[in-house]
Amino acid sequence: MLKQDIDSLAPAQAFSRRAFVRGSLGTGFAAAVLPVVAQTAIKTDAEGLVVGEVSIAVGDFKMPAYRAAPAGKTRAPVLLLVSEIFGVHEYVADVARRFAKQGYFVVAPELFVRQGDASAYGEIAKLLSEVINKVPDAQVMGDLDACAEWARSQGADAARLAVTGFCWGGRITWLYSAHNPAVKAAVAWYGRLVGTNSALTPAHPMDLAGKLHAPVLGLYGGQDGGIPLDTVDKMKAALAAGSAAARRSEFVVYPDAPHAFHADYRPSYRKEAAEDGWKRCLAWFKAQGMG
């Protein structure tokens, strides 16, 4: 999650900084991810969708989130979309719209907002030390629970609940699949599997592998410098000895792909792996009854 984010942000042809620094949730890009690769960034329109920023109550706190859902469709399955360390910027909002076009009621919460504004940091090291590393896992689990309940209140079918996320969000995807018994399916994109346990991060995916409530599809890059393939192998072994849902989990490793291979706005983007991963993600959700 850490070194690989830095490695995947090598200089590239870019749009202007003024045009891409985020102005509001789901627009522009976080300062730390610039420059953006202009020629590959995918743009998904909002035709037929209801999209935009919403406010979700978590106790007395109002958490901002980006919502994308099919217009006029009730009882749509709920998909919680968990961002990278850069927060809910244009890439995350675009992915939300892509899922909404497939019929999902998507909620992408700004999970770092209590600790700071992830979009405002131009240096990844400071973003990590001053914001990301101060976010408790327990807080994130509660926030995602609130998102699922909010979606239910909007007429979506929270009995069909799925979660997916990228990098930092990939790790959270594993954790949430062990946290919430209502989750039916999950797809983790290159989320870290091991780490140092602390008061804020008391357990990691490897620790919780045997306790999954929903099967997880893990999509990983063989050239990911921050996630050694031996940790993937160890995770497979832990899943095989775990719950029924854990035993149904699967991994797909793209041998030539680096970290963040789905991030079409970054130099790390690998079109073939990203497109194959997307198809597998959608098929996984449908196979778990999310279609």
PyMOL commands that set and color helices and strands:
alter all, ss='L'
color gray80, all
select helices_A, chain A and resi 3-7+17-20+31-33+90-101+118-120+124-130+132-134+137-153+168-179+205-211+229-240+244-247+271-287
alter helices_A, ss='H'
color red, helices_A
select strands_A, chain A and resi 49-58+61-70+77-82+105-109+157-166+183-189+216-221+250-254
alter strands_A, ss='S'
color yellow, strands_A
deselect
rebuild
show_as cartoon
